[in-house]
């Protein structure tokens, strides 16, 4: 087992990893920019190294500085968290070259799943259902014919995109060439790569993803599904484990398909396969080869510490459980509390003047903020994640309502009021929503 | 103790009697008298669209109405850390600092030495490469703040040149 781990991240996820390390008796090294000198993850780690000025490119994305921080502290392994360098294959390569351990999958698999066309082709061969589409790059010459075959509406997607970025819809043949050129232009600007592919556009799908863990001995398990349909501009806002739309049998079925596929692939570490789900059918959209923001809801219903298992897997240990040992208990919901106006979503960095976390049975709040803390304007606006667990979905909603009403984050604007409304909305209470629901709801409020 | 429903107004909003025309001096005197009579240390009210706060002792620091419920963690220092000394040369990178070009050779600089802009002061090693740290300006070395072969982080003061 590692003696010392460096956490190449900040905010709540850095805290999350530090907590897991502490529970395992592993020494922790935090890295930080000058803007984060007073951050909670720096205070709680055993050691810290300032790696650069506020800009992420010169600090949290600064590979040489992070490797140097490992050198001077003697850290043997790096946990990349999510975002930043967590899906950067070059970073994983460099770590390996320096005799250190990257807590995550192999650089090869990071690359494979980072390219959306390759990812789709790979998982299709492994037996995972995919969205009908172009099966590769689409050019102007074949676009119209392909779209006819697939059937409108179609979606043009950037291969170098992800997380919902770089996508344009063509509802009919007349819109096709405009959608193609728009998508290419945006992709070139945002990702430096204008390669695009085409997929059938699903009208009212849910976003359902499967969490998996794979050790270095060929064992793969799934921790059930998460329903992340409530999104604004492709950013998840509210996630549930399990999905209101699936039953235990459907969960077992898709879980089995996914674990068998990843066993064949020889995957290592934690990962999430994301699907669109419509009319009982699953359609693969992408695989995230890292820990995800919403992992706590899966931890709640399985009792498994995903970060702990990531670290154990990276150290070569086998998974301490088989699929048969994993039981799904109750229901969990996470609300991402952002430092933003709850309805316009304008960012609200600033000083937190009062902070009170709700408590009680089944309530968890993962956050790096504290009273008097100044949220810097340079990074994402996630202030904390409220995660609630109960025996069933109804009790979970009631507990969430209670916890939201108790949570106090003053001095900045937060999205707490939005969640207080959502938890009282009939469609949400009934679990009756698709990936378009939240934006329609917000538009209906006049935003 | 206040409940969520009747939280007092945020105390970071201060009145500015010197910028508002026609300050209600009578209201201020009345509040000051109230303070004395009741033994309170601070009163803040909204009056005619303006907020007035009167506090005993002249303290201007905002006061929380309820004790701040910080998470069970070491209390963060509210005061900003004191800045580096004037003339400090900060490290532009993370690594291990060396005072001389090679072990056994004399150090680049010592206290009292005069340096020109661009003179090599230290070497910082990271990822097996040696990086020369040069003087950003000419002057006299007042302090050398790091030991040979010790780790340095971004922004750490290496020496002081004035």
Contacts between the chains, C-beta under 8 A, distances in Angstrom:
chain1	res1	chain2	res2	distance
A	34	B	154	7.2
A	34	B	155	5.6
A	37	B	81	7.0
A	38	B	76	5.9
A	38	B	77	7.4
A	40	B	71	7.9
A	40	B	73	6.5
A	40	B	76	7.8
A	43	B	73	6.6
A	43	B	74	5.8
A	43	B	76	6.7
A	44	B	73	6.4
A	49	B	94	5.9
A	49	B	151	7.8
A	49	B	153	4.7
A	49	B	154	8.0
A	50	B	94	7.7
A	50	B	153	4.1
A	50	B	154	4.7
A	50	B	155	5.3
A	50	B	156	7.2
A	51	B	94	5.6
A	51	B	153	7.0
A	51	B	154	5.4
A	52	B	154	4.9
A	53	B	154	7.4
A	53	B	155	7.9
A	59	B	154	7.7
A	64	B	93	7.6
A	64	B	126	6.3
A	64	B	127	5.8
A	65	B	93	6.5
A	65	B	94	4.7
A	65	B	126	7.7
A	65	B	154	6.6
A	67	B	126	7.3
A	67	B	127	5.4
A	68	B	93	6.9
A	68	B	94	4.0
A	68	B	95	4.8
A	68	B	126	3.6
A	68	B	127	6.1
A	69	B	94	5.2
A	69	B	153	7.6
A	71	B	95	7.3
A	71	B	96	7.3
A	71	B	126	6.6
A	71	B	127	7.2
A	72	B	94	6.7
A	72	B	95	6.6
A	72	B	96	5.9
A	72	B	151	3.4
A	72	B	152	7.7
A	73	B	151	7.2
A	98	B	127	7.3
A	353	B	10	6.9
A	353	B	12	7.0
A	353	B	62	7.8
A	353	B	64	7.3
A	354	B	64	6.6
A	354	B	66	7.4
A	354	B	68	6.3
A	354	B	69	7.9
A	355	B	68	7.1
A	355	B	69	6.7
A	355	B	70	7.2
A	355	B	71	7.7
A	356	B	69	4.9
A	357	B	69	8.0
A	357	B	71	7.0
A	370	B	70	5.3
A	370	B	71	5.7
A	370	B	73	6.9
A	370	B	76	6.0
A	371	B	68	3.8
A	371	B	69	7.0
A	371	B	70	5.0
A	372	B	68	6.9
A	372	B	70	7.8
A	372	B	76	6.1
A	372	B	78	5.6
A	373	B	76	6.8
A	405	B	4	7.9
A	408	B	4	7.2
A	410	B	10	7.6
A	411	B	10	7.9
